[in-house]
């Protein structure tokens, strides 16, 4: 039986919206990095790891 893969894409989208509401810009998926998202705020680059608790709703924390 194949292993079921659970995507965190919805959580990343929700986190992107929240980050933008907090003043972050250029929020994008991190490619070839050890994090989920990369964003800018006050001329600084932030590497963000998204943690989520709900597969259905994409609710995130952390």
C-alpha positions in Angstrom: 0.0 0.0 0.0 1.4 3.4 -1.0 2.1 5.9 1.7 -0.3 8.8 1.8 1.3 12.2 1.3 -0.1 15.1 3.2 0.5 18.5 1.6 1.2 21.6 3.6 0.4 23.9 0.7 -2.8 25.3 2.2 -1.0 26.1 5.4 1.8 27.9 3.5 -0.8 30.0 1.6 -2.6 30.9 4.9 0.8 31.9 6.4 1.7 34.0 3.4 -1.6 36.0 3.8 -0.9 36.5 7.5 2.7 37.6 6.9 1.6 40.1 4.3 -1.0 41.5 6.8 1.9 42.0 9.3 3.9 44.0 6.8 6.1 41.4 5.2 6.8 41.7 1.5 8.1 39.4 -1.2 6.7 36.3 0.6 7.5 33.3 -1.6 8.1 29.6 -1.3 11.6 28.6 -0.3 13.3 26.5 -3.0 16.3 24.4 -2.1 16.3 25.9 1.5 15.8 24.4 4.9 12.6 26.4 5.4 9.1 26.8 3.9 8.9 30.5 3.1 11.2 33.5 2.6 10.0 37.0 3.2 11.3 40.5 3.7 10.5 43.1 6.4 12.4 46.3 7.2 15.1 45.4 4.7 15.8 42.1 6.4 15.3 38.6 4.9 13.4 36.1 7.1 13.5 32.3 6.6 10.2 30.9 7.9 9.3 27.3 8.9 5.5 26.7 8.8 3.9 24.3 11.3 0.3 23.3 11.1 -2.2 21.4 13.1 -5.2 21.0 10.7 -4.9 19.1 7.4 -8.4 20.1 6.4 -8.4 23.9 7.2 -4.6 24.6 6.8 -4.5 26.2 10.3 -0.9 27.0 11.2 1.1 27.9 14.2 4.7 28.7 15.1 
